[in-house]
C-alpha cells in the first residue's frame, strides 16, 4: 500500500480575505484523493486550534475514513517548551499551548462523533494519552462528547459501538 503524504499550507485568514470555508470550495483533484482515504494521521505539535479546524474540515470530507490518528502535543521527554521559553527570553504564557491543544481536541471530538454517525469512521486514536499532566482533562472532554456511541479503551483509543440490530417478528394483521 502506498503511503500518501499531503502538505497543507497554513495561510493566515487575512491573506485569504476572511475565514477559509472549505465546505464551500469546489472539489479539487486532491480532494478526490482524500475522499478515498480509509486511514488518516494528523501530527502537529501545539498547533493553533483554527489550523486544526481547517484540517478537520478536510477530514469531514473523507467519507470512507475508518481510522483517524491524532497527535497534537510533544512527547513527554521533549524539551520543546523549555526551548521556546529560553528563545522567548522567559516571556511566554505556558497556558496558551495547552489551551490550544484542549480546544483542538474538543473540535476533533465533535468531528469524530459526526463522522461516526454520518460516515464510516470507527476508530479514533489519540497518541497524547502519554502526557500525564494534561491527559485527564483531554480524555474527559473527548469521552464526554463521544459518550453516547463510542467506547474508550483507556489508552487513547475510542471505538465506535456497533448499533444493535433487533429482529422483530412481523406484526400480525387482524
N, C-alpha and C positions, 0 to 999 in steps of 0.2 A: 504494500500500500504506500503510495507516495505521501510524503509529508509536506503539506502546503503551508506556507507562512505568508501572511499578509502584513504589510506595514502600513498602518493608517496614520496619515499626517494629523497632527494636532494643531489646528488653527484657532486662534482666538476668535470668538464670535463676532467681535467688532470688524475683523477683516472680511467677514462674510456678509456684512450688512445686517446683523442680528443673530438670533439663535439658529443653529443648524437644525432643520426639520427633516430628518432622514426619512420619515414615514411618507412625506410628500414628494420625495425625489423620484424621478423615473428610474426604472431598473437599468443598471449598467451591466455589461458582461461579467464584471467581477461579482456583482450581486447574484447573478445566476449561478456562479460557482459556489457562493456562500449558501444559497438555498439548498444545495445538495449535501452539505456537511452533516455528518452524524455525530461528530465529536468536535469540541472547540475548547481550547485553553487560552485563558487571558491572564497574563502575568504582568504586573506593573507595580513597582514599589512606591507606595504613598502617592497614587495619582489623585488629581483633583476629582471631586465627585461628578462634576459636569462632564469631564472627559470619560469617566466610566459610564455615565448615562448615554453618551454618544455611541459607545461600543455596545451597550445593552440594546439600543435602538436597532443596531445592525443584527444583533443576536436574535431579536424578536422576529426577524425575517427568515431565520433559519428553521423553517417548519419541520424539517426532518431530523433536527438535532435531538440526540438521545442522551448525550452526556456533556455537561458543562463543568470545566475545571477553572477555578479562580484562585489567584494568589495576589494579594494587594499589599502585604506587609513584608518586611525584611525577615530573613532567617533569625532565630533567636541569638545566634552568635555574631550577627552582623554589627559593624561599628558605624553604620550609615548615619545614625542620629548624632553620635559623638563627633563624627567627621563634619557634619553640617553645622553643629553648634560651634565648633572651632573655626570653621570657614566664615561663619557669620559673626565672629568676634563675640560670641556668647549672647547675641541679641536675636533670640529666636523663641517663639512661643511653642513649647513642646506639645501643647494640646491640639494645635492645628492639624498635624498629620493624622492623629488618632481620630479626630472628629471627621475628617475627610474619609478615612477608612470605614468608620462606622456608618456614615451616611451612604457610602458606596455600597456597602453590604445590604442596607435597607432597600435600596433601589434594585439591587440584584435579586433579593428575595422576592420582591413583587414580580419581577420578570420571570423568575423560575416558577412561581405559583401560576402565573397566567400561561406560560408555555407548557406546564404540566397539564393544564385543563384544555388548552386550545391547540396544542401541537403534540409532538411525540417525546418531549423531554421526560426522562425517567430517573436520571442520576445527576445530583449536584454535589461537586466535590470542592471543599474549601481547604486549601493547604495551610491556612493561617491558624488552624487549631493548635499549632505548636507554640503560639505566642501566649503563654500562660497569663500574663498581666492584663491583657485586654480580651482574651478569648471568651471568657464567661459572658461578658456584655454582648459581644458579637453573636455568640451562639444563641443566647436568649432572644435577641432581636430576630434572627433568621428563623428560629424554631417557632416563635410566636406568629410570624407571618405565614409560615408553611404548615402550621399545626393541623389544619383540617384534613390534609390529604397526603402528607409526606411523613416518612419515618426517619428519625435521626439515629445513627448507629453509635454516636459518642466519639467518633474520631474524624469529624469534619465531612462526613458523607451523609447526605439526605437521599432517600429513595422514594419514588412515587409509589403510593399504595395502589394495588390493583383494585379496581372497582368490583365489589362482589356482584356476581350475576345470580339473580334468583329466577328460577324457572317456575313460573306459576302455571298450574293446570288451567286450561281454558275454562272460562266461566260457562256453566250450563245455562242454556236458554230455556225459558219456561213458556 
